Amino acid sequence: MERRIVKISDEVLEQTVSQVKESPFHSVQLNKRTDIASQPQFSVLMPYVDNDEVSDEVLFCKALQLYTEGQNVFQCLAKFFSEHSIPWEKYPRICTDSAAACTGNRKYY
């Protein structure tokens, strides 16, 4: 059962990444939250255009190690983009829930 769930999840992610790459317009929304175990969680949502309609998908949610500095957040996002060959050229802006910290203007949240 677990193998099937992982396979379906991978296929959904692959389809979403493919649609994002084909979209002429999209953006990135970054969000950091702390779970009940005080572990920082980082999620990335990506609104994009698909068949003349805007779709909004969660690309991933990952635990961040120790600190939620802008550098750690960016490295997590950059690693995902690199692994999935998502080009940076289509991202003139980034929307965050705490912009100053996510973009590196402050050291911690």
N, CA, C and O atoms as a GROMACS GRO file, in nm:
protein
  436
    1MET      N    1   0.081  -0.118   0.000
    1MET     CA    2   0.000   0.000   0.000
    1MET      C    3   0.087   0.126   0.000
    1MET      O    4   0.063   0.220  -0.076
    2GLU      N    5   0.188   0.128   0.086
    2GLU     CA    6   0.275   0.246   0.095
    2GLU      C    7   0.342   0.273  -0.040
    2GLU      O    8   0.354   0.388  -0.082
    3ARG      N    9   0.386   0.168  -0.107
    3ARG     CA   10   0.451   0.182  -0.237
    3ARG      C   11   0.358   0.250  -0.338
    3ARG      O   12   0.401   0.334  -0.416
    4ARG      N   13   0.231   0.213  -0.337
    4ARG     CA   14   0.133   0.273  -0.428
    4ARG      C   15   0.113   0.421  -0.398
    4ARG      O   16   0.105   0.503  -0.489
    5ILE      N   17   0.103   0.454  -0.271
    5ILE     CA   18   0.084   0.594  -0.231
    5ILE      C   19   0.203   0.679  -0.276
    5ILE      O   20   0.186   0.788  -0.330
    6VAL      N   21   0.324   0.629  -0.254
    6VAL     CA   22   0.444   0.700  -0.296
    6VAL      C   23   0.447   0.716  -0.447
    6VAL      O   24   0.482   0.822  -0.498
    7LYS      N   25   0.410   0.611  -0.520
    7LYS     CA   26   0.409   0.617  -0.666
    7LYS      C   27   0.308   0.720  -0.716
    7LYS      O   28   0.339   0.800  -0.805
    8ILE      N   29   0.189   0.720  -0.661
    8ILE     CA   30   0.086   0.816  -0.701
    8ILE      C   31   0.133   0.959  -0.668
    8ILE      O   32   0.117   1.049  -0.750
    9SER      N   33   0.189   0.977  -0.551
    9SER     CA   34   0.241   1.108  -0.512
    9SER      C   35   0.348   1.156  -0.609
    9SER      O   36   0.348   1.273  -0.649
   10ASP      N   37   0.440   1.068  -0.646
   10ASP     CA   38   0.545   1.104  -0.741
   10ASP      C   39   0.487   1.140  -0.878
   10ASP      O   40   0.535   1.234  -0.943
   11GLU      N   41   0.386   1.067  -0.921
   11GLU     CA   42   0.323   1.096  -1.051
   11GLU      C   43   0.251   1.231  -1.050
   11GLU      O   44   0.258   1.305  -1.147
   12VAL      N   45   0.182   1.262  -0.940
   12VAL     CA   46   0.113   1.391  -0.929
   12VAL      C   47   0.215   1.504  -0.931
   12VAL      O   48   0.196   1.605  -0.999
   13LEU      N   49   0.324   1.488  -0.857
   13LEU     CA   50   0.429   1.590  -0.856
   13LEU      C   51   0.489   1.607  -0.995
   13LEU      O   52   0.510   1.720  -1.039
   14GLU      N   53   0.516   1.498  -1.063
   14GLU     CA   54   0.572   1.504  -1.199
   14GLU      C   55   0.478   1.578  -1.294
   14GLU      O   56   0.522   1.661  -1.374
   15GLN      N   57   0.349   1.550  -1.286
   15GLN     CA   58   0.250   1.618  -1.371
   15GLN      C   59   0.244   1.767  -1.339
   15GLN      O   60   0.238   1.851  -1.429
   16THR      N   61   0.246   1.800  -1.211
   16THR     CA   62   0.240   1.940  -1.170
   16THR      C   63   0.363   2.015  -1.217
   16THR      O   64   0.351   2.125  -1.272
   17VAL      N   65   0.481   1.959  -1.197
   17VAL     CA   66   0.605   2.023  -1.242
   17VAL      C   67   0.603   2.041  -1.393
   17VAL      O   68   0.645   2.145  -1.443
   18SER      N   69   0.554   1.942  -1.466
   18SER     CA   70   0.545   1.953  -1.611
   18SER      C   71   0.453   2.067  -1.653
   18SER      O   72   0.485   2.143  -1.744
   19GLN      N   73   0.339   2.078  -1.586
   19GLN     CA   74   0.244   2.186  -1.618
   19GLN      C   75   0.303   2.323  -1.584
   19GLN      O   76   0.283   2.420  -1.657
   20VAL      N   77   0.377   2.331  -1.474
   20VAL     CA   78   0.442   2.456  -1.435
   20VAL      C   79   0.543   2.497  -1.542
   20VAL      O   80   0.547   2.613  -1.582
   21LYS      N   81   0.623   2.403  -1.588
   21LYS     CA   82   0.724   2.433  -1.690
   21LYS      C   83   0.661   2.481  -1.820
   21LYS      O   84   0.717   2.567  -1.888
   22GLU      N   85   0.545   2.426  -1.855
   22GLU     CA   86   0.478   2.463  -1.979
   22GLU      C   87   0.400   2.594  -1.968
   22GLU      O   88   0.366   2.655  -2.069
   23SER      N   89   0.373   2.637  -1.847
   23SER     CA   90   0.294   2.757  -1.825
   23SER      C   91   0.372   2.883  -1.863
   23SER      O   92   0.490   2.896  -1.829
   24PRO      N   93   0.306   2.975  -1.934
   24PRO     CA   94   0.375   3.100  -1.969
   24PRO      C   95   0.390   3.194  -1.848
   24PRO      O   96   0.478   3.279  -1.846
   25PHE      N   97   0.303   3.178  -1.749
   25PHE     CA   98   0.305   3.263  -1.631
   25PHE      C   99   0.290   3.179  -1.506
   25PHE      O  100   0.204   3.092  -1.499
   26HIS      N  101   0.373   3.205  -1.408
   26HIS     CA  102   0.356   3.143  -1.276
   26HIS      C  103   0.437   3.220  -1.173
   26HIS      O  104   0.520   3.304  -1.208
   27SER      N  105   0.411   3.191  -1.048
   27SER     CA  106   0.480   3.258  -0.939
   27SER      C  107   0.509   3.156  -0.829
   27SER      O  108   0.470   3.040  -0.838
   28VAL      N  109   0.577   3.202  -0.727
   28VAL     CA  110   0.612   3.115  -0.615
   28VAL      C  111   0.564   3.181  -0.486
   28VAL      O  112   0.586   3.300  -0.465
   29GLN      N  113   0.499   3.104  -0.402
   29GLN     CA  114   0.459   3.151  -0.270
   29GLN      C  115   0.528   3.063  -0.167
   29GLN      O  116   0.513   2.941  -0.167
   30LEU      N  117   0.603   3.126  -0.079
   30LEU     CA  118   0.678   3.054   0.024
   30LEU      C  119   0.608   3.072   0.158
   30LEU      O  120   0.557   3.180   0.188
   31ASN      N  121   0.606   2.966   0.237
   31ASN     CA  122   0.541   2.973   0.367
   31ASN      C  123   0.620   2.890   0.467
   31ASN      O  124   0.657   2.776   0.439
   32LYS      N  125   0.644   2.947   0.584
   32LYS     CA  126   0.712   2.876   0.690
   32LYS      C  127   0.618   2.869   0.809
   32LYS      O  128   0.560   2.970   0.849
   33ARG      N  129   0.605   2.751   0.865
   33ARG     CA  130   0.523   2.731   0.985
   33ARG      C  131   0.600   2.642   1.082
   33ARG      O  132   0.692   2.571   1.043
   34THR      N  133   0.560   2.647   1.205
   34THR     CA  134   0.619   2.560   1.305
   34THR      C  135   0.513   2.460   1.349
   34THR      O  136   0.402   2.499   1.386
   35ASP      N  137   0.547   2.332   1.344
   35ASP     CA  138   0.448   2.230   1.380
   35ASP      C  139   0.440   2.214   1.532
   35ASP      O  140   0.508   2.285   1.606
   36ILE      N  141   0.357   2.122   1.578
   36ILE     CA  142   0.334   2.107   1.722
   36ILE      C  143   0.458   2.057   1.797
   36ILE      O  144   0.465   2.068   1.920
   37ALA      N  145   0.556   2.003   1.724
   37ALA     CA  146   0.682   1.959   1.785
   37ALA      C  147   0.788   2.069   1.777
   37ALA      O  148   0.906   2.043   1.803
   38SER      N  149   0.747   2.191   1.742
   38SER     CA  150   0.837   2.306   1.728
   38SER      C  151   0.938   2.288   1.616
   38SER      O  152   1.046   2.348   1.620
   39GLN      N  153   0.905   2.208   1.517
   39GLN     CA  154   0.991   2.186   1.400
   39GLN      C  155   0.945   2.279   1.289
   39GLN      O  156   0.828   2.277   1.251
   40PRO      N  157   1.036   2.362   1.235
   40PRO     CA  158   0.995   2.450   1.125
   40PRO      C  159   0.965   2.372   0.997
   40PRO      O  160   1.043   2.285   0.957
   41GLN      N  161   0.853   2.402   0.936
   41GLN     CA  162   0.810   2.339   0.811
   41GLN      C  163   0.807   2.446   0.702
   41GLN      O  164   0.760   2.558   0.725
   42PHE      N  165   0.856   2.413   0.586
   42PHE     CA  166   0.863   2.506   0.474
   42PHE      C  167   0.780   2.450   0.360
   42PHE      O  168   0.802   2.338   0.315
   43SER      N  169   0.683   2.528   0.312
   43SER     CA  170   0.601   2.483   0.200
   43SER      C  171   0.610   2.583   0.085
   43SER      O  172   0.631   2.702   0.104
   44VAL      N  173   0.594   2.529  -0.035
   44VAL     CA  174   0.600   2.610  -0.157
   44VAL      C  175   0.474   2.585  -0.237
   44VAL      O  176   0.442   2.471  -0.273
   45LEU      N  177   0.401   2.692  -0.263
   45LEU     CA  178   0.282   2.688  -0.348
   45LEU      C  179   0.317   2.756  -0.479
   45LEU      O  180   0.394   2.851  -0.482
   46MET      N  181   0.261   2.706  -0.586
   46MET     CA  182   0.292   2.763  -0.716
   46MET      C  183   0.167   2.783  -0.798
   46MET      O  184   0.115   2.688  -0.857
   47PRO      N  185   0.117   2.907  -0.804
   47PRO     CA  186   0.008   2.938  -0.896
   47PRO      C  187   0.065   2.945  -1.038
   47PRO      O  188   0.173   3.001  -1.060
   48TYR      N  189  -0.008   2.888  -1.134
   48TYR     CA  190   0.036   2.890  -1.273
   48TYR      C  191  -0.084   2.884  -1.365
   48TYR      O  192  -0.195   2.849  -1.323
   49VAL      N  193  -0.062   2.918  -1.490
   49VAL     CA  194  -0.169   2.917  -1.590
   49VAL      C  195  -0.168   2.782  -1.661
   49VAL      O  196  -0.064   2.737  -1.709
   50ASP      N  197  -0.286   2.719  -1.666
   50ASP     CA  198  -0.301   2.590  -1.733
   50ASP      C  199  -0.432   2.594  -1.812
   50ASP      O  200  -0.540   2.602  -1.753
   51ASN      N  201  -0.423   2.589  -1.943
   51ASN     CA  202  -0.542   2.595  -2.030
   51ASN      C  203  -0.629   2.718  -1.998
   51ASN      O  204  -0.750   2.706  -1.980
   52ASP      N  205  -0.565   2.833  -1.993
   52ASP     CA  206  -0.633   2.961  -1.969
   52ASP      C  207  -0.700   2.972  -1.833
   52ASP      O  208  -0.785   3.059  -1.812
   53GLU      N  209  -0.665   2.886  -1.741
   53GLU     CA  210  -0.716   2.892  -1.604
   53GLU      C  211  -0.599   2.891  -1.507
   53GLU      O  212  -0.496   2.829  -1.532
   54VAL      N  213  -0.616   2.961  -1.396
   54VAL     CA  214  -0.512   2.963  -1.295
   54VAL      C  215  -0.528   2.842  -1.203
   54VAL      O  216  -0.635   2.818  -1.147
   55SER      N  217  -0.421   2.767  -1.190
   55SER     CA  218  -0.416   2.654  -1.096
   55SER      C  219  -0.322   2.692  -0.985
   55SER      O  220  -0.225   2.766  -1.006
   56ASP      N  221  -0.347   2.642  -0.867
   56ASP     CA  222  -0.263   2.673  -0.751
   56ASP      C  223  -0.231   2.541  -0.683
   56ASP      O  224  -0.319   2.478  -0.625
   57GLU      N  225  -0.107   2.499  -0.690
   57GLU     CA  226  -0.069   2.369  -0.637
   57GLU      C  227   0.041   2.383  -0.532
   57GLU      O  228   0.126   2.471  -0.541
   58VAL      N  229   0.038   2.296  -0.433
   58VAL     CA  230   0.147   2.286  -0.337
   58VAL      C  231   0.253   2.196  -0.400
   58VAL      O  232   0.226   2.080  -0.432
   59LEU      N  233   0.374   2.250  -0.418
   59LEU     CA  234   0.480   2.169  -0.476
   59LEU      C  235   0.542   2.077  -0.373
   59LEU      O  236   0.566   1.959  -0.401
   60PHE      N  237   0.568   2.129  -0.255
   60PHE     CA  238   0.624   2.045  -0.150
   60PHE      C  239   0.611   2.111  -0.014
   60PHE      O  240   0.588   2.231  -0.004
   61CYS      N  241   0.627   2.031   0.087
   61CYS     CA  242   0.635   2.077   0.225
   61CYS      C  243   0.746   1.994   0.289
   61CYS      O  244   0.739   1.871   0.292
   62LYS      N  245   0.848   2.062   0.340
   62LYS     CA  246   0.964   1.993   0.398
   62LYS      C  247   1.001   2.053   0.531
   62LYS      O  248   0.978   2.172   0.556
   63ALA      N  249   1.058   1.970   0.616
   63ALA     CA  250   1.108   2.018   0.744
   63ALA      C  251   1.241   2.089   0.719
   63ALA      O  252   1.325   2.041   0.643
   64LEU      N  253   1.259   2.203   0.783
   64LEU     CA  254   1.386   2.276   0.776
   64LEU      C  255   1.470   2.236   0.896
   64LEU      O  256   1.418   2.210   1.004
   65GLN      N  257   1.600   2.231   0.877
   65GLN     CA  258   1.691   2.196   0.984
   65GLN      C  259   1.725   2.318   1.068
   65GLN      O  260   1.771   2.419   1.015
   66LEU      N  261   1.703   2.310   1.194
   66LEU     CA  262   1.741   2.408   1.296
   66LEU      C  263   1.690   2.549   1.276
   66LEU      O  264   1.604   2.595   1.352
   67TYR      N  265   1.739   2.621   1.175
   67TYR     CA  266   1.706   2.762   1.159
   67TYR      C  267   1.625   2.785   1.033
   67TYR      O  268   1.632   2.708   0.937
   68THR      N  269   1.549   2.891   1.037
   68THR     CA  270   1.469   2.929   0.920
   68THR      C  271   1.524   3.057   0.860
   68THR      O  272   1.448   3.146   0.821
   69GLU      N  273   1.655   3.066   0.853
   69GLU     CA  274   1.719   3.181   0.790
   69GLU      C  275   1.683   3.185   0.643
   69GLU      O  276   1.650   3.082   0.583
   70GLY      N  277   1.688   3.305   0.586
   70GLY     CA  278   1.661   3.319   0.443
   70GLY      C  279   1.747   3.227   0.359
   70GLY      O  280   1.701   3.174   0.258
   71GLN      N  281   1.873   3.208   0.399
   71GLN     CA  282   1.965   3.123   0.324
   71GLN      C  283   1.917   2.978   0.323
   71GLN      O  284   1.921   2.912   0.219
   72ASN      N  285   1.871   2.927   0.437
   72ASN     CA  286   1.823   2.788   0.444
   72ASN      C  287   1.698   2.769   0.361
   72ASN      O  288   1.682   2.668   0.292
   73VAL      N  289   1.608   2.867   0.367
   73VAL     CA  290   1.485   2.862   0.289
   73VAL      C  291   1.518   2.861   0.140
   73VAL      O  292   1.465   2.781   0.063
   74PHE      N  293   1.606   2.951   0.099
   74PHE     CA  294   1.644   2.959  -0.042
   74PHE      C  295   1.712   2.831  -0.088
   74PHE      O  296   1.683   2.783  -0.198
   75GLN      N  297   1.800   2.775  -0.008
   75GLN     CA  298   1.870   2.651  -0.046
   75GLN      C  299   1.772   2.537  -0.066
   75GLN      O  300   1.788   2.456  -0.158
   76CYS      N  301   1.671   2.528   0.019
   76CYS     CA  302   1.569   2.424   0.006
   76CYS      C  303   1.492   2.441  -0.126
   76CYS      O  304   1.470   2.344  -0.199
   77LEU      N  305   1.454   2.564  -0.156
   77LEU     CA  306   1.382   2.592  -0.281
   77LEU      C  307   1.472   2.568  -0.402
   77LEU      O  308   1.429   2.507  -0.500
   78ALA      N  309   1.596   2.616  -0.396
   78ALA     CA  310   1.689   2.599  -0.508
   78ALA      C  311   1.718   2.452  -0.535
   78ALA      O  312   1.730   2.412  -0.651
   79LYS      N  313   1.728   2.372  -0.431
   79LYS     CA  314   1.752   2.228  -0.449
   79LYS      C  315   1.634   2.163  -0.522
   79LYS      O  316   1.653   2.082  -0.613
   80PHE      N  317   1.512   2.199  -0.481
   80PHE     CA  318   1.393   2.143  -0.547
   80PHE      C  319   1.389   2.185  -0.694
   80PHE      O  320   1.365   2.101  -0.782
   81PHE      N  321   1.412   2.314  -0.722
   81PHE     CA  322   1.412   2.363  -0.860
   81PHE      C  323   1.518   2.290  -0.942
   81PHE      O  324   1.493   2.252  -1.057
   82SER      N  325   1.634   2.270  -0.886
   82SER     CA  326   1.743   2.202  -0.956
   82SER      C  327   1.708   2.055  -0.984
   82SER      O  328   1.728   2.007  -1.096
   83GLU      N  329   1.655   1.986  -0.885
   83GLU     CA  330   1.618   1.845  -0.901
   83GLU      C  331   1.512   1.824  -1.009
   83GLU      O  332   1.508   1.719  -1.073
   84HIS      N  333   1.426   1.926  -1.028
   84HIS     CA  334   1.315   1.913  -1.122
   84HIS      C  335   1.332   2.001  -1.246
   84HIS      O  336   1.238   2.018  -1.324
   85SER      N  337   1.451   2.057  -1.263
   85SER     CA  338   1.485   2.140  -1.380
   85SER      C  339   1.383   2.252  -1.403
   85SER      O  340   1.340   2.276  -1.516
   86ILE      N  341   1.345   2.318  -1.297
   86ILE     CA  342   1.253   2.431  -1.307
   86ILE      C  343   1.339   2.556  -1.325
   86ILE      O  344   1.424   2.586  -1.241
   87PRO      N  345   1.319   2.630  -1.434
   87PRO     CA  346   1.404   2.746  -1.461
   87PRO      C  347   1.368   2.866  -1.372
   87PRO      O  348   1.251   2.891  -1.345
   88TRP      N  349   1.470   2.939  -1.327
   88TRP     CA  350   1.451   3.057  -1.243
   88TRP      C  351   1.408   3.178  -1.324
   88TRP      O  352   1.356   3.274  -1.267
   89GLU      N  353   1.429   3.177  -1.454
   89GLU     CA  354   1.406   3.294  -1.537
   89GLU      C  355   1.262   3.345  -1.533
   89GLU      O  356   1.237   3.463  -1.561
   90LYS      N  357   1.168   3.260  -1.501
   90LYS     CA  358   1.026   3.300  -1.500
   90LYS      C  359   0.980   3.358  -1.366
   90LYS      O  360   0.860   3.379  -1.347
   91TYR      N  361   1.073   3.384  -1.274
   91TYR     CA  362   1.035   3.430  -1.140
   91TYR      C  363   1.092   3.567  -1.108
   91TYR      O  364   1.196   3.577  -1.043
   92PRO      N  365   1.026   3.671  -1.152
   92PRO     CA  366   1.076   3.805  -1.119
   92PRO      C  367   1.047   3.846  -0.975
   92PRO      O  368   1.111   3.937  -0.923
   93ARG      N  369   0.951   3.779  -0.910
   93ARG     CA  370   0.912   3.815  -0.774
   93ARG      C  371   0.881   3.690  -0.691
   93ARG      O  372   0.847   3.584  -0.745
   94ILE      N  373   0.893   3.704  -0.560
   94ILE     CA  374   0.859   3.596  -0.468
   94ILE      C  375   0.769   3.655  -0.360
   94ILE      O  376   0.798   3.761  -0.305
   95CYS      N  377   0.659   3.585  -0.329
   95CYS     CA  378   0.566   3.625  -0.225
   95CYS      C  379   0.588   3.533  -0.104
   95CYS      O  380   0.589   3.411  -0.119
   96THR      N  381   0.606   3.591   0.015
   96THR     CA  382   0.628   3.511   0.134
   96THR      C  383   0.537   3.558   0.246
   96THR      O  384   0.477   3.665   0.238
   97ASP      N  385   0.527   3.478   0.350
   97ASP     CA  386   0.448   3.520   0.466
   97ASP      C  387   0.530   3.609   0.559
   97ASP      O  388   0.473   3.681   0.641
   98SER      N  389   0.662   3.606   0.548
   98SER     CA  390   0.753   3.690   0.627
   98SER      C  391   0.867   3.732   0.535
   98SER      O  392   0.980   3.686   0.550
   99ALA      N  393   0.837   3.818   0.443
   99ALA     CA  394   0.929   3.850   0.333
   99ALA      C  395   1.069   3.886   0.377
   99ALA      O  396   1.166   3.840   0.317
  100ALA      N  397   1.082   3.967   0.480
  100ALA     CA  398   1.216   4.011   0.520
  100ALA      C  399   1.306   3.893   0.557
  100ALA      O  400   1.423   3.890   0.519
  101ALA      N  401   1.252   3.796   0.632
  101ALA     CA  402   1.333   3.682   0.672
  101ALA      C  403   1.355   3.584   0.558
  101ALA      O  404   1.466   3.533   0.542
  102CYS      N  405   1.253   3.558   0.477
  102CYS     CA  406   1.266   3.462   0.367
  102CYS      C  407   1.361   3.511   0.259
  102CYS      O  408   1.426   3.430   0.192
  103THR      N  409   1.371   3.640   0.242
  103THR     CA  410   1.458   3.692   0.136
  103THR      C  411   1.596   3.729   0.189
  103THR      O  412   1.677   3.782   0.114
  104GLY      N  413   1.623   3.701   0.316
  104GLY     CA  414   1.755   3.722   0.370
  104GLY      C  415   1.780   3.858   0.431
  104GLY      O  416   1.893   3.887   0.471
  105ASN      N  417   1.679   3.944   0.441
  105ASN     CA  418   1.696   4.076   0.500
  105ASN      C  419   1.707   4.070   0.652
  105ASN      O  420   1.757   4.163   0.716
  106ARG      N  421   1.661   3.961   0.710
  106ARG     CA  422   1.676   3.937   0.854
  106ARG      C  423   1.731   3.798   0.871
  106ARG      O  424   1.707   3.709   0.789
  107LYS      N  425   1.806   3.779   0.978
  107LYS     CA  426   1.873   3.652   0.996
  107LYS      C  427   1.777   3.539   1.038
  107LYS      O  428   1.790   3.427   0.990
  108TYR      N  429   1.683   3.566   1.127
  108TYR     CA  430   1.590   3.464   1.174
  108TYR      C  431   1.447   3.515   1.169
  108TYR      O  432   1.423   3.635   1.160
  109TYR      N  433   1.351   3.422   1.174
  109TYR     CA  434   1.211   3.459   1.185
  109TYR      C  435   1.186   3.508   1.324
  109TYR      O  436   1.073   3.545   1.357
   0.00000   0.00000   0.00000
